[in-house]
Amino acid sequence: MHWESILKEFVARAEAEQLPIEGIALADGEALLFKHCFIPELPRNIYSHTKSYMATAAGIAIDEGKLSLTDRLADFFPEALPSSPDERLLRITLRDLLTMSSGFGKPLLMGADRRKGAGFPDYMAYMLGQPMLDEPGKHFLYSTADSILAGRMIEKAVGMNLGSYLYEKVFAPLSQGWPMWENCPMGHPIGGGGMFMTLSDMLKIGQVYLNGGTFGGRRIVSEDWVKAASSLQIDTGDNPEGNIWKCGYGYQFWLSPYPGAYRADGAYGQVTTVLPEKGLVVAFQCPEIGDFERVKLALHQQVFTQL
């Protein structure tokens, strides 16, 4: 098959050039078509790829009528508000959080910050005490804190721990088991990162979206949500470096520079890309060390532009 020769050529190049990649897989909406692991396949940290799972939980909660994109963060957590809150803080909506446009104006609660103890012990109180530097919904600024806050809104809306909700609605139907997942000091799953998955399991969320929200014939999330989450919701700003991968953002999904394509994207190269026009999903995982730019270039040249 055409795709098989393309993937085999990429694997040969990766081995010849010693590219820092752990595994690559290809699937259509129903089945895994190709997988090559350069090391034994084990669950690994998928970093911000986690955000796309959290966003899927948001979509399901919206489908169930328990949550809305216009719901305001402050209304969900009035007890954590400062005594004289900035009016802009009161206007932050779920949509603002899902589009990385909260208005806090700087990246907060990123992985390195959490390791240093930032926000301990209460991430919600910590974030609602931050100064507002911009109007919510106006400018994109990538911040894991926005995803964490969105995750907390989902929990409040559905009355369940985010991990339990995702297990019931996504992990179990996709036969992904109960993944190891970083929690905040108060026991809430980190909506923006820290989930561990194998390559084979990680790509399944891409199959759900490729299928318009179904997996194995079972409805996971609505087709309306899939279309919205994978469409341009906010411009990611100027890109003077000419980075082809920075071309817009949906609801916790990045748009990709191929027809109709988008991706769940985690640090160091934990990526699931959906190619709707090709009817395919490409997923790969990479180590935390090595030049990931070399991997991206090879994937662009030998996989994404060739399929």
C-alpha positions as CSV (number, residue, x, y, z in Angstrom):
1,M,0.0,0.0,0.0
2,H,1.1,3.6,-0.7
3,W,1.1,4.6,3.0
4,E,3.0,1.5,4.0
5,S,6.0,2.3,1.7
6,I,5.9,5.9,2.9
7,L,6.1,4.9,6.6
8,K,8.8,2.3,6.0
9,E,10.9,4.9,4.2
10,F,10.5,7.2,7.1
11,V,11.6,4.5,9.5
12,A,14.6,3.8,7.4
13,R,15.5,7.5,7.4
14,A,15.0,7.8,11.2
15,E,17.3,4.9,11.8
16,A,19.9,6.1,9.3
17,E,19.9,9.6,10.8
18,Q,19.4,8.4,14.4
19,L,16.4,10.7,14.8
20,P,15.2,11.1,18.4
21,I,11.9,9.3,18.0
22,E,10.4,6.4,20.0
23,G,7.6,5.3,17.8
24,I,5.3,6.1,14.9
25,A,1.8,4.8,14.1
26,L,-0.8,5.2,11.4
27,A,-4.5,4.4,11.6
28,D,-7.7,5.0,9.8
29,G,-11.0,5.5,11.6
30,E,-11.4,1.8,12.5
31,A,-8.0,0.1,12.8
32,L,-4.3,0.5,13.4
33,L,-2.6,0.1,10.0
34,F,1.1,0.6,10.8
35,K,3.2,0.8,13.9
36,H,7.0,0.9,14.4
37,C,8.5,1.3,17.8
38,F,12.2,2.1,18.0
39,I,12.2,1.2,21.7
40,P,9.8,-1.0,23.7
41,E,6.3,0.5,23.7
42,L,5.5,1.6,27.3
43,P,3.2,4.3,28.7
44,R,5.0,7.7,28.7
45,N,4.2,11.2,29.6
46,I,2.3,12.8,26.7
47,Y,2.5,16.3,28.2
48,S,0.2,18.8,26.6
49,H,-1.4,16.1,24.4
50,T,-3.4,15.7,27.6
51,K,-5.2,19.0,26.8
52,S,-7.1,17.5,23.9
53,Y,-8.5,14.8,26.2
54,M,-9.6,17.5,28.6
55,A,-11.2,19.4,25.8
56,T,-13.1,16.3,24.7
57,A,-14.5,16.0,28.3
58,A,-15.6,19.6,27.9
59,G,-17.3,18.8,24.6
60,I,-19.1,15.8,26.2
61,A,-20.3,17.9,29.2
62,I,-21.6,20.5,26.7
63,D,-23.4,17.8,24.8
64,E,-25.0,16.7,28.0
65,G,-26.2,20.2,28.7
66,K,-24.1,20.5,31.9
67,L,-21.7,23.1,30.6
68,S,-21.5,26.0,28.1
69,L,-18.7,27.8,26.4
70,T,-20.1,31.0,27.8
71,D,-20.0,29.8,31.4
72,R,-17.8,32.1,33.5
73,L,-15.0,30.8,35.7
74,A,-15.8,33.3,38.4
75,D,-19.4,32.0,38.7
76,F,-18.1,28.5,39.3
77,F,-15.6,29.4,42.0
78,P,-16.9,32.6,43.8
79,E,-15.3,31.4,47.0
80,A,-11.8,31.7,45.5
81,L,-12.2,35.2,44.2
82,P,-10.1,38.0,45.7
83,S,-12.0,40.6,47.7
84,S,-11.9,43.3,45.0
85,P,-11.6,41.3,41.7
86,D,-10.6,42.9,38.4
87,E,-13.7,43.2,36.2
88,R,-11.8,41.3,33.5
89,L,-11.3,38.4,35.8
90,L,-15.1,38.1,36.2
91,R,-15.5,37.9,32.4
92,I,-13.3,34.9,31.8
93,T,-15.4,32.2,30.1
94,L,-14.8,28.5,29.3
95,R,-14.3,29.4,25.7
96,D,-11.5,31.9,26.7
97,L,-9.7,29.1,28.6
98,L,-10.1,26.6,25.8
99,T,-8.6,29.1,23.3
100,M,-5.7,30.1,25.5
101,S,-7.0,33.7,25.8
102,S,-7.8,34.0,29.5
103,G,-6.2,37.4,29.7
104,F,-3.7,36.5,32.4
105,G,-1.2,37.5,29.8
106,K,1.7,35.1,30.6
107,P,2.3,31.4,30.8
108,L,1.4,30.0,34.2
109,L,1.5,26.6,35.9
110,M,3.7,25.2,33.2
111,G,5.4,21.9,34.0
112,A,8.6,23.5,35.3
113,D,6.6,25.9,37.4
114,R,4.6,23.1,39.0
115,R,7.8,21.2,39.8
116,K,9.0,24.2,41.7
117,G,5.8,24.3,43.7
118,A,4.2,27.3,42.1
119,G,0.5,27.6,43.2
120,F,0.8,25.2,46.1
121,P,-1.5,24.1,47.6
122,D,-4.5,25.6,45.8
123,Y,-4.1,26.2,42.0
124,M,-7.6,27.8,41.8
125,A,-6.9,30.4,44.5
126,Y,-3.4,31.0,43.0
127,M,-4.8,31.7,39.6
128,L,-7.7,33.9,40.6
129,G,-5.2,36.0,42.6
130,Q,-3.1,36.6,39.5
131,P,-3.2,40.1,37.9
132,M,-5.1,40.4,34.6
133,L,-2.9,41.8,31.8
134,D,-5.4,41.6,28.9
135,E,-9.0,41.4,28.0
136,P,-10.3,37.8,28.0
137,G,-10.8,36.3,24.6
138,K,-8.7,38.9,22.8
139,H,-5.2,37.4,22.4
140,F,-3.8,33.9,22.3
141,L,-1.1,33.1,24.8
142,Y,-0.3,29.5,25.5
143,S,-0.6,28.7,29.2
144,T,-1.2,25.4,30.9
145,A,-3.0,27.2,33.6
146,D,-5.9,28.0,31.2
147,S,-6.3,24.2,30.6
148,I,-6.1,23.5,34.3
149,L,-8.9,26.0,35.0
150,A,-11.0,24.6,32.2
151,G,-10.6,21.1,33.7
152,R,-11.8,22.4,37.1
153,M,-14.9,23.9,35.5
154,I,-15.7,20.5,33.9
155,E,-15.4,18.8,37.3
156,K,-17.7,21.4,38.9
157,A,-20.3,21.1,36.1
158,V,-20.5,17.3,36.0
159,G,-19.9,16.7,39.7
160,M,-17.1,14.3,39.2
161,N,-13.3,14.1,39.3
162,L,-12.0,14.8,35.7
163,G,-10.2,11.5,35.6
164,S,-13.3,9.5,36.6
165,Y,-15.4,11.4,34.1
166,L,-13.0,10.8,31.3
167,Y,-12.7,7.1,32.3
168,E,-16.4,6.7,32.1
169,K,-16.9,8.7,28.9
170,V,-13.6,8.1,27.0
171,F,-10.9,5.9,28.5
172,A,-13.2,2.8,29.0
173,P,-15.0,3.0,25.7
174,L,-11.6,3.4,23.9
175,S,-10.1,0.5,26.0
176,Q,-7.4,2.7,27.3
177,G,-7.6,1.6,30.9
178,W,-6.9,4.1,33.8
179,P,-3.9,6.1,32.8
180,M,-1.4,7.4,35.3
181,W,-2.0,11.1,35.4
182,E,-0.4,14.0,37.4
183,N,-2.7,15.6,40.0
184,C,-2.5,19.0,41.6
185,P,-1.7,19.1,45.4
186,M,-5.4,19.0,46.1
187,G,-6.0,15.9,44.0
188,H,-7.5,17.3,40.8
189,P,-6.1,15.9,37.5
190,I,-4.0,18.4,35.6
191,G,-6.2,19.3,32.7
192,G,-3.2,20.6,30.7
193,G,-0.6,17.8,31.0
194,G,0.9,14.9,32.8
195,M,-1.1,12.0,31.4
196,F,0.8,8.8,30.5
197,M,-0.2,6.7,27.5
198,T,1.3,4.2,25.0
199,L,1.5,5.2,21.4
200,S,-1.2,2.7,20.4
201,D,-3.6,4.2,22.9
202,M,-2.7,7.9,22.4
203,L,-3.7,7.8,18.7
204,K,-7.2,6.6,19.5
205,I,-8.4,10.1,20.3
206,G,-7.4,11.0,16.8
207,Q,-9.6,8.2,15.5
208,V,-12.5,9.5,17.5
209,Y,-12.2,12.9,15.8
210,L,-11.5,11.5,12.4
211,N,-14.8,9.6,12.7
212,G,-16.7,12.7,13.7
213,G,-16.9,11.7,17.3
214,T,-17.4,8.0,17.3
215,F,-15.2,5.0,18.1
216,G,-16.0,1.4,17.2
217,G,-19.5,2.5,16.2
218,R,-20.1,4.1,19.6
219,R,-20.8,7.9,20.0
220,I,-18.1,9.5,22.2
221,V,-18.7,13.2,21.6
222,S,-20.9,15.1,19.1
223,E,-19.9,15.8,15.6
224,D,-20.6,19.5,16.3
225,W,-18.0,19.5,19.0
226,V,-15.4,17.8,16.7
227,K,-16.0,20.4,14.0
228,A,-15.7,23.3,16.5
229,A,-12.7,22.0,18.4
230,S,-10.8,21.2,15.2
231,S,-11.6,24.5,13.5
232,L,-9.8,27.9,13.7
233,Q,-11.1,29.5,16.9
234,I,-8.2,32.0,17.5
235,D,-5.2,33.2,15.6
236,T,-1.9,32.3,17.2
237,G,-0.3,35.6,16.3
238,D,2.6,36.7,14.3
239,N,5.0,34.0,13.2
240,P,8.2,35.7,12.0
241,E,10.2,32.5,12.2
242,G,8.1,31.0,9.5
243,N,7.2,28.0,11.7
244,I,4.8,26.1,9.5
245,W,3.3,24.3,12.5
246,K,2.0,27.5,14.1
247,C,-1.1,28.2,12.0
248,G,-4.0,28.6,14.4
249,Y,-5.7,27.0,17.4
250,G,-9.1,25.4,18.0
251,Y,-10.3,24.2,21.4
252,Q,-7.1,22.7,22.8
253,F,-6.1,21.4,19.4
254,W,-3.5,23.0,17.1
255,L,-4.2,23.4,13.4
256,S,-1.7,21.8,11.1
257,P,-0.4,23.0,7.7
258,Y,-2.1,20.3,5.7
259,P,-5.6,20.4,4.2
260,G,-8.1,20.3,7.0
261,A,-5.5,18.9,9.4
262,Y,-5.2,19.4,13.2
263,R,-3.3,17.9,16.1
264,A,-3.1,17.1,19.8
265,D,0.4,18.2,20.6
266,G,2.6,17.5,23.6
267,A,6.1,18.7,24.5
268,Y,9.1,17.1,23.0
269,G,7.0,15.4,20.3
270,Q,4.0,13.5,21.6
271,V,1.7,14.3,18.7
272,T,-1.5,12.9,17.2
273,T,-2.3,14.5,13.8
274,V,-5.7,14.0,12.1
275,L,-5.7,14.2,8.3
276,P,-9.4,14.3,7.5
277,E,-9.0,14.5,3.7
278,K,-6.8,11.4,3.7
279,G,-8.9,9.5,6.2
280,L,-5.8,8.9,8.4
281,V,-4.3,9.6,11.8
282,V,-0.6,9.8,12.3
283,A,0.8,9.6,15.9
284,F,4.3,9.6,17.2
285,Q,6.2,9.8,20.5
286,C,9.7,11.2,21.1
287,P,12.1,11.4,24.0
288,E,12.7,14.5,26.1
289,I,16.3,14.8,24.8
290,G,17.4,15.3,21.2
291,D,16.7,17.7,18.4
292,F,13.0,17.4,17.8
293,E,13.2,19.9,14.9
294,R,15.0,17.2,12.9
295,V,12.1,14.8,13.5
296,K,9.5,17.4,12.5
297,L,11.4,18.2,9.3
298,A,11.6,14.5,8.4
299,L,8.0,13.9,9.1
300,H,7.0,16.9,7.0
301,Q,9.1,15.9,4.1
302,Q,8.5,12.1,4.1
303,V,5.2,11.6,5.7
304,F,2.7,14.4,5.9
305,T,3.4,15.8,2.4
306,Q,3.5,12.3,0.8
307,L,0.4,10.6,2.2
